[in-house]
Every structure is written in C-alpha cells, then in structure tokens.
Amino acid sequence: MLMRVVVDTSVIVAGFASGRGASRRLLLAALDGKVRLLFSTPLLVEYEAVLTRPAMLAMSGVSVEEVGPTGDGRRQDCHRPLPWGQTYVVS
C-alpha cells in the first residue's frame, strides 16, 4: 500500500526551491507514484496561489501553466472524496 501524505504548502515551496533535500525527494516520490498525495480544494488553491507568485516562478523556473495539479492536467485524475472532507487523491 502506498503511503498517503498531506503536504503543507511550505513543503511544496521548499521542494520547488531546492534541488535537494527531503521536500524535493517527497515531491519526486509523488511524481514517481511511490507516494500518494492527498489534498483539499482549499489547499490546492493555496498551493497555486503561492507557486504562481512572480518571485516563486522566477526562482523555480516554471511557468504559471506548469504549476501544480491544474497546470499538468492531474486534476482530471483526482477522484474519491475522503470521509474527512472534500479531499482528493492524486494517482
């Protein structure tokens, strides 16, 4: 069974900011399908709001279109509200 993880925005920012470290390894594990990310709609909105700030875009070298679940089409893969709120699982 995959480990399910809710990731705070600060971890997402650290993963984008640094090429190394635990935050980057966690994000890469999620992209590789080794960890399942759980998030709520408000948390997703927060991720996008923070990661699309001009300073974050400049630091990370990504475009607004590339940021997060909405930028890469993963929202289509979201499914199954969880019992503790409107939370989605990204596969």
N, C-alpha and C positions, 0 to 999 in steps of 0.2 A: 504494500500500500504506500502511495506517495505521501510525503509529509505535506500537510496543508498549512499555509502560512499567510497571516495578515501582515502586510508590510507597512510600517509607518512612512509618511512622506519623507522624513529625514533620511531614511534608509534608501529610498529611491534616489533622492538628491545625491547622497554620498556615492551611490553606485554609478550615477552618471558622471560625477565629478572626478572620480579616481579610477585609474586603470587597474588598480589592485585593491586588495582589502576584502573584508568579509561582505560588505554590501554589494560590491561588484560580483563576487562569487555567487551570492544568493540570486542576483538577477540573471546571471548566466545559467545557473542551475534551473531557474524557472523557464528560460528560453529553450533549454535543452530537454525540458519535460521531466526533470528529476525532482522538481518541487512544484506543487500546485498552489498558485496564488489565489487568495480569497480577498474580495474587496466589496465594499458597499458603493452605491451610487454616489453618496456624498464624498467618500474617499477618492473615488475615481475623478470626480470633479476637482478635488483638491490637488491630486497628482497633476492633472492637466494644467491647472491654474499656475502652479509653481513651476513646472517644467517648461512652460511656454513664456516665462518671463524673459525679456531680452538678455539679461545677464546669464541666465541658465542656458539659453540657446547658444550664446557665444562661447560659453565655457565648454559645453558638451559637443558642439559642432554638428548638432542635428537641426532639422527644420521643424517648424510647427507641425507639418504634415506627418512627420516621422515619430512624433511624441506619443508614447503610450498606446493603450488598447484601442483608442479610436483612430489613431493615425495609421496603424498597421492592419486594420480590419479585424482585430481579435474580438471586438465587441460582438461580432457575429457568432463567435464560438462560445460566448457566455451562455450559461444555462443554469437551471435548477436553483430557485431561491432557497436559501437555507432557513432553518427554523428560527434563528435569532435575528431575522430582519431581511430586508431586500438586499441580499448579498449574492454575488455571482462567483462562479468558479471558472477560471480561465484554464482550458485544457491545452 
